[in-house]
Amino acid sequence: MPHLIFRGVNAGLLGTVAQPLAAELASLCECGTDNFTMNVLHTTAVFGEPDTGPSFVFIEIGWFERGTETRDAFAGIVTEYVRKLGYEEVEIVFHAYLEENYYINGEACRSQ
């Protein structure tokens, strides 16, 4: 797992690079591509900038912390792929999950 949630990115465009993006991130994280999810949220601005066009690109990444070096590289890879789609500014935030707070089918993912 990391879970990537994209805002302000066209889902069709992102779909064209999702597989190679997942492959490169999986290599960095030393896991399989089946550990990743990528979703695009469709939002409507009700405050701040009026909803007259696409919102700015904001990506939230939920994952188990892997350290500053890996986080920096991960953010760089994601930014590179999104910029290739024609977006100039990309903002990313990481949310680190704690294994004892993460459950799969009711079972905690605590380290054994």
PyMOL commands that set and color helices and strands:
alter all, ss='L'
color gray80, all
select helices_A, chain A and resi 11-29+33-35+68-84+99-101
alter helices_A, ss='H'
color red, helices_A
select strands_A, chain A and resi 2-7+37-41+57-64+90-97+103-104+107-108
alter strands_A, ss='S'
color yellow, strands_A
deselect
rebuild
show_as cartoon
